[in-house]
Amino acid sequence: MPHPDALPESERPKLKSVLAGFPELDALTEHVRTFEKMLAQLQGDKLPQWIKAVRADDLLSPTPSSMASNAISQPSSSA
């Protein structure tokens, strides 16, 4: 899977649509991207701040049933 920044322009709206339908996944994606940047730029001193931000979002572990429920409540734009 390519890095999101390397996605072809035709694929970017699809990613944006998926993330828009699942706010928790969008938040998690941002945390992962921030973590990746910290690692790549050797910014370990920012780890405590990153951990606080992740905990503040209080993201629950998604379950298949919660994801399905969210998908059902969000009408598909392609239908």
GUSEZA-491820 format. One record per residue: residue number from 1; residue in one letter; x negated, y negated, z negated of N, C-alpha, C in turn. Coordinates in nm, 4 decimals. Last residue first. Layout:
<marpas>
num, residu, npx, npy, npz, capx, capy, capz, cpx, cpy, cpz
NUM, a, X, Y, Z, X, Y, Z, X, Y, Z
...
</marpas>
This chain:
<marpas>
num, residu, npx, npy, npz, capx, capy, capz, cpx, cpy, cpz
79, a, 2.3894, -0.5227, 0.4118, 2.5140, -0.4499, 0.4385, 2.6175, -0.5370, 0.5048
78, s, 2.1743, -0.6673, 0.3389, 2.1672, -0.6042, 0.4699, 2.2962, -0.5333, 0.5062
77, s, 2.2039, -0.7517, 0.0847, 2.2174, -0.8545, 0.1867, 2.2160, -0.7946, 0.3262
76, s, 2.3926, -0.5677, -0.1505, 2.2829, -0.5692, -0.0545, 2.3081, -0.6750, 0.0507
75, p, 2.4929, -0.6888, -0.4666, 2.5271, -0.6457, -0.3311, 2.4079, -0.6627, -0.2372
74, q, 2.4193, -0.5741, -0.7694, 2.3616, -0.6697, -0.6760, 2.3967, -0.6248, -0.5335
73, s, 2.5218, -0.3613, -0.9042, 2.5793, -0.4922, -0.9339, 2.5274, -0.6006, -0.8415
72, i, 2.3599, -0.1570, -0.8097, 2.5019, -0.1538, -0.7779, 2.5655, -0.2915, -0.7994
71, a, 2.1154, -0.2260, -0.9197, 2.1289, -0.2217, -0.7743, 2.2747, -0.2251, -0.7335
70, n, 2.1705, -0.1951, -1.1919, 2.1360, -0.3274, -1.1406, 2.1547, -0.3314, -0.9896
69, s, 2.2126, 0.0810, -1.1985, 2.3177, -0.0097, -1.2411, 2.2939, -0.1495, -1.1862
68, a, 1.9616, 0.1718, -1.1219, 2.0767, 0.1994, -1.0363, 2.1911, 0.1046, -1.0695
67, m, 1.8119, 0.0879, -1.3414, 1.7791, 0.0358, -1.2087, 1.8971, 0.0566, -1.1135
66, s, 1.9252, 0.2371, -1.5424, 1.9343, 0.0908, -1.5501, 1.9037, 0.0279, -1.4150
65, s, 1.8651, 0.4981, -1.4540, 2.0052, 0.4559, -1.4664, 2.0179, 0.3042, -1.4745
64, p, 1.5820, 0.5069, -1.4557, 1.6558, 0.5226, -1.3301, 1.8001, 0.4737, -1.3408
63, t, 1.4647, 0.2358, -1.6586, 1.5038, 0.3753, -1.6442, 1.5777, 0.3881, -1.5114
62, p, 1.1981, 0.0220, -1.7470, 1.3137, 0.0506, -1.6628, 1.3394, 0.2009, -1.6559
61, s, 1.1251, -0.0859, -2.0630, 1.0864, 0.0128, -1.9639, 1.2077, 0.0435, -1.8785
60, l, 1.1753, -0.4363, -2.0962, 1.2060, -0.2992, -2.1336, 1.1550, -0.2064, -2.0253
59, l, 0.9952, -0.7172, -2.1817, 1.0375, -0.6301, -2.0722, 1.0598, -0.4893, -2.1243
58, d, 0.9462, -0.9564, -2.3263, 1.0236, -0.8469, -2.3823, 1.0815, -0.7559, -2.2735
57, d, 0.8024, -1.1816, -2.2816, 0.9044, -1.1485, -2.1819, 0.9917, -1.0328, -2.2270
56, a, 0.6205, -1.1676, -2.4884, 0.7247, -1.2701, -2.4948, 0.8362, -1.2429, -2.3943
55, r, 0.4424, -0.9728, -2.3988, 0.5312, -0.9415, -2.5113, 0.6462, -1.0413, -2.5206
54, v, 0.3153, -1.1232, -2.1980, 0.3862, -0.9989, -2.1652, 0.4853, -0.9650, -2.2759
53, a, 0.2024, -1.3302, -2.3495, 0.2987, -1.3609, -2.2434, 0.3807, -1.2378, -2.2065
52, k, 0.0251, -1.1882, -2.5146, 0.1351, -1.2658, -2.5741, 0.2427, -1.2948, -2.4701
51, i, -0.1493, -1.0894, -2.3171, -0.0707, -0.9954, -2.3985, 0.0479, -1.0678, -2.4620
50, w, -0.2632, -1.3304, -2.2293, -0.1865, -1.2480, -2.1369, -0.0955, -1.1515, -2.2135
49, q, -0.4014, -1.4074, -2.4590, -0.2960, -1.4954, -2.4067, -0.2047, -1.4165, -2.3121
48, p, -0.5899, -1.1964, -2.4769, -0.4912, -1.2187, -2.5836, -0.3736, -1.3060, -2.5383
47, l, -0.7329, -1.2334, -2.2203, -0.6498, -1.1157, -2.2491, -0.5500, -1.1388, -2.3631
46, k, -0.9115, -1.4278, -2.1659, -0.7704, -1.4630, -2.1496, -0.6763, -1.3474, -2.1843
45, d, -1.1586, -1.3175, -2.1787, -1.1217, -1.4068, -2.2884, -0.9745, -1.4473, -2.2812
44, g, -1.1978, -1.1873, -1.9397, -1.1490, -1.1114, -2.0533, -1.1064, -1.1970, -2.1708
43, q, -1.2402, -1.2523, -1.6640, -1.1856, -1.3484, -1.7601, -1.1218, -1.2764, -1.8789
42, l, -1.3444, -1.1645, -1.4095, -1.4127, -1.1402, -1.5374, -1.3707, -1.2408, -1.6444
41, q, -1.1951, -1.1758, -1.1869, -1.2733, -1.2961, -1.2180, -1.3439, -1.2868, -1.3535
40, a, -1.0651, -0.9320, -1.1867, -1.1497, -0.9671, -1.0724, -1.2422, -1.0842, -1.1033
39, l, -0.9184, -0.9485, -1.4270, -1.0218, -0.8468, -1.4073, -1.1196, -0.8874, -1.2985
38, m, -0.7484, -1.1645, -1.3729, -0.8377, -1.1690, -1.4899, -0.9511, -1.0692, -1.4733
37, k, -0.6120, -1.0634, -1.1507, -0.6994, -1.1804, -1.1341, -0.7969, -1.1917, -1.2507
36, e, -0.4686, -0.8575, -1.2767, -0.5637, -0.8266, -1.1689, -0.6616, -0.9419, -1.1483
35, f, -0.3036, -1.0078, -1.4445, -0.4025, -0.9165, -1.5018, -0.5104, -0.8831, -1.3990
34, t, -0.1452, -1.1346, -1.2531, -0.2285, -1.2157, -1.3425, -0.3390, -1.1301, -1.4033
33, r, -0.0187, -0.9098, -1.1450, -0.1033, -0.9954, -1.0594, -0.1978, -1.0814, -1.1440
32, v, 0.1241, -0.8235, -1.3701, 0.0218, -0.7368, -1.3100, -0.0723, -0.8182, -1.2220
31, h, 0.2981, -1.0399, -1.4069, 0.2025, -1.0038, -1.5121, 0.0902, -0.9171, -1.4555
30, e, 0.4438, -1.0273, -1.1681, 0.3612, -1.1451, -1.1967, 0.2582, -1.1155, -1.3050
29, t, 0.5720, -0.7819, -1.2049, 0.4818, -0.8017, -1.0912, 0.3894, -0.9201, -1.1161
28, l, 0.7357, -0.8408, -1.4228, 0.6288, -0.7428, -1.4372, 0.5259, -0.7585, -1.3266
27, a, 0.9107, -1.0201, -1.2976, 0.8266, -1.0653, -1.4095, 0.7084, -0.9711, -1.4283
26, d, 1.0258, -0.8442, -1.1101, 0.9573, -0.9656, -1.0655, 0.8622, -1.0165, -1.1738
25, l, 1.1445, -0.6601, -1.2782, 1.0380, -0.6151, -1.1886, 0.9578, -0.7336, -1.1373
24, e, 1.3364, -0.8250, -1.3926, 1.2346, -0.7624, -1.4781, 1.1161, -0.7149, -1.3949
23, p, 1.4981, -0.8974, -1.1722, 1.4174, -0.9985, -1.2411, 1.3076, -0.9393, -1.3294
22, f, 1.5744, -0.7665, -0.8954, 1.5322, -0.7065, -1.0215, 1.4409, -0.8046, -1.0952
21, g, 1.6242, -0.9061, -0.6672, 1.7306, -0.8222, -0.7193, 1.7005, -0.7615, -0.8550
20, a, 1.3840, -1.0242, -0.6092, 1.4955, -1.1111, -0.6484, 1.6092, -1.0303, -0.7095
19, l, 1.2329, -0.8073, -0.5244, 1.2001, -0.8705, -0.6521, 1.3130, -0.9605, -0.7007
18, v, 1.3600, -0.7592, -0.2781, 1.3576, -0.6559, -0.3820, 1.3320, -0.7197, -0.5176
17, s, 1.3072, -1.0017, -0.1440, 1.4446, -0.9579, -0.1680, 1.4509, -0.8540, -0.2790
16, k, 1.0285, -0.9995, -0.1268, 1.0951, -1.1075, -0.1997, 1.2386, -1.0678, -0.2358
15, l, 0.9947, -0.7782, 0.0400, 0.9415, -0.7769, -0.0963, 1.0122, -0.8813, -0.1818
14, k, 1.1207, -0.8809, 0.2708, 1.1695, -0.7582, 0.2073, 1.1222, -0.7498, 0.0627
13, p, 0.9649, -1.1022, 0.3415, 1.1035, -1.1232, 0.2961, 1.1615, -0.9994, 0.2278
12, r, 0.7187, -0.9640, 0.4115, 0.7280, -1.0500, 0.2928, 0.8722, -1.0770, 0.2483
11, e, 0.7147, -0.8344, 0.6548, 0.7421, -0.7558, 0.5351, 0.7662, -0.8418, 0.4105
10, s, 0.6408, -1.0172, 0.8481, 0.7703, -0.9493, 0.8638, 0.8104, -0.8701, 0.7397
9, e, 0.3822, -1.0885, 0.7752, 0.4913, -1.1851, 0.7559, 0.6277, -1.1184, 0.7646
8, p, 0.2183, -0.8168, 0.6096, 0.2549, -0.8888, 0.7322, 0.3741, -0.9807, 0.7046
7, l, 0.0394, -0.8601, 0.3060, 0.1556, -0.8081, 0.3767, 0.1784, -0.8861, 0.5057
6, a, -0.1584, -0.9586, 0.1509, -0.1988, -0.9079, 0.2813, -0.0811, -0.8495, 0.3599
5, d, -0.0482, -1.0181, -0.0899, -0.0960, -1.1315, -0.0094, -0.1348, -1.0886, 0.1314
4, p, -0.0003, -0.7593, -0.1908, 0.1117, -0.8441, -0.1466, 0.0687, -0.9633, -0.0617
3, h, -0.2169, -0.5131, -0.0513, -0.1992, -0.6190, -0.1505, -0.0864, -0.7096, -0.1016
2, p, -0.0651, -0.2166, 0.0892, -0.1489, -0.3361, 0.0942, -0.1197, -0.4310, -0.0219
1, m, -0.0855, 0.1174, 0.0000, 0.0000, 0.0000, 0.0000, -0.0897, -0.1232, 0.0000
</marpas>
